[in-house]
Amino acid sequence: MQRALLTFFLVGVATSVPTSAHHSFAAHYLEDQRVSIEGEIVQIDYRSPHSWIRVNAKDQAGMMRQVAAEWASAPRLKQWGVNEDTLKPGDRVIITGSPSRDPAEYRMHVKHIQRPADGWQWSGPGGR
């Protein structure tokens, strides 16, 4: 009986690790909603598990805020033709994505990016 319980426990732990190793975006963002910001990139972090773009943009009240936009991992972006040279600090962009569940956080989950200066754009799964 103890051996069966130990086996059951070990199987449960082994199968639960992949599920908990990566969070759901829906836990942090309102994935059924879309917001857009327009502003200047101040920082880009290409990394795993997720890349981040920080943009100075005006909020709904017209106040300048730094918005953290969570993007895909660097390897995934590379598969989609995006690399460290694609976007740079100083680029003006329009980012559309899902807003944070916490309205006090200036964060979003990126779905679409446009750079109007040259027409470059990117859309990921669920973009636009």
C-alpha positions as CSV (number, residue, x, y, z in Angstrom):
1,M,0.0,0.0,0.0
2,Q,2.8,2.4,0.9
3,R,4.5,1.6,-2.4
4,A,1.3,2.4,-4.3
5,L,0.9,5.7,-2.5
6,L,4.6,6.7,-3.1
7,T,4.2,5.8,-6.8
8,F,1.0,7.9,-7.0
9,F,2.7,10.8,-5.3
10,L,5.8,10.7,-7.5
11,V,3.6,10.5,-10.7
12,G,1.6,13.5,-9.4
13,V,4.7,15.5,-8.8
14,A,6.3,14.6,-12.1
15,T,3.2,15.6,-14.1
16,S,2.6,18.8,-12.2
17,V,6.0,20.4,-12.7
18,P,5.6,21.3,-16.4
19,T,2.2,22.8,-15.6
20,S,3.5,25.1,-12.9
21,A,6.8,25.9,-14.5
22,H,5.1,28.4,-16.9
23,H,2.3,30.7,-15.8
24,S,-0.7,31.6,-17.8
25,F,-0.8,35.1,-19.2
26,A,-4.5,35.2,-18.2
27,A,-3.4,35.1,-14.5
28,H,-1.8,38.6,-15.0
29,Y,-3.6,40.2,-18.0
30,L,-7.2,40.7,-19.2
31,E,-6.6,38.6,-22.3
32,D,-10.1,39.3,-23.7
33,Q,-9.5,43.1,-23.7
34,R,-7.2,45.3,-25.9
35,V,-5.6,48.6,-25.2
36,S,-3.1,50.6,-27.3
37,I,-0.3,52.9,-26.3
38,E,1.9,55.1,-28.4
39,G,5.2,56.3,-27.3
40,E,9.0,56.1,-27.3
41,I,10.9,52.9,-26.4
42,V,13.2,53.5,-23.5
43,Q,14.5,50.0,-22.9
44,I,14.2,46.5,-24.5
45,D,15.2,43.3,-22.7
46,Y,15.4,40.3,-25.1
47,R,15.4,37.3,-22.9
48,S,13.7,34.2,-21.7
49,P,11.2,33.3,-20.5
50,H,9.7,36.7,-21.8
51,S,11.1,39.8,-23.4
52,W,10.1,43.2,-22.2
53,I,9.7,46.6,-23.9
54,R,9.5,49.7,-21.8
55,V,7.8,52.6,-23.4
56,N,7.2,56.2,-22.2
57,A,3.5,56.8,-23.1
58,K,0.6,58.9,-21.9
59,D,-2.1,57.3,-19.8
60,Q,-5.8,58.0,-20.2
61,A,-5.4,61.2,-18.1
62,G,-2.6,62.5,-20.3
63,M,0.1,61.8,-17.7
64,M,3.4,60.4,-19.0
65,R,4.0,56.8,-17.7
66,Q,6.5,54.1,-18.3
67,V,4.6,51.1,-19.5
68,A,6.2,47.6,-19.3
69,A,5.0,45.5,-22.3
70,E,5.6,41.8,-21.8
71,W,6.5,40.0,-25.1
72,A,7.5,36.6,-26.2
73,S,10.8,34.9,-25.4
74,A,14.0,35.8,-27.3
75,P,14.2,32.4,-29.1
76,R,10.5,32.7,-30.2
77,L,11.0,36.2,-31.4
78,K,14.0,35.1,-33.4
79,Q,11.8,32.4,-35.1
80,W,9.4,35.2,-36.0
81,G,12.3,37.3,-37.5
82,V,12.7,39.7,-34.6
83,N,16.1,40.2,-33.0
84,E,18.0,42.7,-30.9
85,D,18.4,45.1,-33.8
86,T,14.7,45.2,-34.8
87,L,13.6,47.7,-32.2
88,K,15.8,50.2,-30.5
89,P,15.4,52.8,-27.6
90,G,14.2,56.0,-29.2
91,D,11.9,54.2,-31.7
92,R,8.3,55.5,-31.6
93,V,5.9,52.6,-31.6
94,I,2.2,51.8,-31.2
95,I,1.7,48.7,-29.1
96,T,-1.6,46.9,-28.8
97,G,-2.1,44.3,-26.1
98,S,-4.0,43.0,-23.1
99,P,-4.0,45.2,-20.1
100,S,-2.8,44.2,-16.6
101,R,-5.5,42.8,-14.3
102,D,-4.2,45.4,-11.7
103,P,-5.1,48.9,-13.0
104,A,-2.3,50.4,-10.8
105,E,0.3,48.5,-12.8
106,Y,1.3,50.0,-16.1
107,R,1.8,46.7,-17.8
108,M,0.5,44.9,-20.9
109,H,0.8,41.7,-22.8
110,V,2.0,42.5,-26.4
111,K,-0.3,41.4,-29.3
112,H,0.7,43.8,-32.0
113,I,3.5,46.4,-32.6
114,Q,3.8,49.1,-35.2
115,R,6.7,51.4,-36.0
116,P,5.1,54.2,-38.1
117,A,8.4,55.7,-39.2
118,D,9.1,52.9,-41.6
119,G,5.9,50.8,-41.6
120,W,7.4,47.8,-39.7
121,Q,4.9,45.8,-37.7
122,W,4.6,42.5,-35.8
123,S,1.5,40.5,-34.8
124,G,1.7,37.5,-32.6
125,P,-1.0,35.0,-31.8
126,G,-4.1,36.9,-31.0
127,G,-2.8,40.1,-32.4
128,R,-5.0,42.8,-33.8
